[in-house]
Amino acid sequence: MIIDLRSDTLTKPTQGMLKAMWAAEIGDDVFGEDPTVNALEQKLAEMFGMEAGLFCPSGTMTNQIAIRLHTGLQTEVICHKYSHIYLYEGGGIMSNSHASVKLLDGAYGKISPQDILDSINPDDVHAPETTLVSLENTMNKGGGSIYTLEEIRPIKAICEQHGLKLHLDGARIFNALVESGESPKDWGAMFDTISICLSKGLGCPVGSVLLGTKADIKRARKVRKAFGGGMRQGGFLAAAAIYALDHHIERLKEDHARARKLGGMLDQHSLVAEVFPVMTNIVIAKLSGITPAEMLEKLNAQDIKAVKFGKDQIRFVTHLDFDDEMLERFGERLKDIE
Ligand SMILES: Cc1ncc(COP(=O)(O)O)c(C=O)c1O
């Protein structure tokens, strides 16, 4: 049995999800005529109390479209130095939007209101104009860490005072919400745009939705076309997403519980110096006396897969296709690694 914990994107659709996909009513979404895509966009917009949604092929695309909406030539985005939009989207901030980036530091991938305030450029001929703050929740490279609404409120206030847009990379927003118990609508009220991934913890094969105002989503639809992201009979994929929203949100808590146990097992291992606090489904282990490549090789020999995540760290992500039996096996196999 291979235990694959490289990412929560690796899951395969469940039987229930496949049945929903098979039964989907479809049309051509570029013509705006796919009823299932339209229903998905509306469902998520309503959940978050936002005006409209746009179904896209990936979280990278929804983030990059949002950045395009809120920036342009000679403007600047403020984000954490570990944020996905900066580290893992192929330099898209520059190549898609021609914008500059101000990178902030902060524990577990989170940035503080004061640091944001201090980073807003003055109205000065030398400086790009700060137009956007982008946050990530949960924070992938921060070990699946969570922002609470109380942490967002002062950031929102700063953005309002300074005329900045606020975007959320909510690739794993439901992982955060099931832990905090906060409501999607309260989160929707904080942001100009939110990107939500269906293909991670929620277990869909493909897809992300961008939420925003009607006017922004109308523009976003045009940007999506230019990015090559207009899908035709996308309803098959949207049906999977609707199924996931109805059946796979609450169960994310199970992934978190397993991640905590897995973190505990790793923490006791002699080759692990430290495990980041496990808040959701991501477990980051800092190694001691072994390189990530060497550790991954040892894990591979035990049919366990993880990924390198920094110069002395590896990452494990729990998901829909990782169950209690696999967790038990993981613990047994880990003991055999020296
Ligand atoms: C935090 C975060 N944002 C965005 C993305 C991008 O999603 P996609 O792989 O669908 O482009 C990822 C993917 O892992 C992610 O972890």
The ligand as an ORCA input file, in Angstrom:
! r2SCAN-3c Opt
* xyz 0 1
  C      -2.313     28.131     -1.308
  C      -2.457     27.760     -2.740
  N      -2.951     28.651     -3.598
  C      -3.113     28.369     -4.902
  C      -2.777     27.140     -5.397
  C      -2.918     26.900     -6.877
  O      -3.798     25.941     -7.220
  P      -3.669     25.140     -8.617
  O      -2.717     24.054     -8.379
  O      -5.078     24.691     -8.854
  O      -3.213     26.112     -9.635
  C      -2.249     26.164     -4.540
  C      -1.888     24.826     -5.076
  O      -1.347     23.983     -4.421
  C      -2.083     26.486     -3.174
  O      -1.573     25.598     -2.311
*
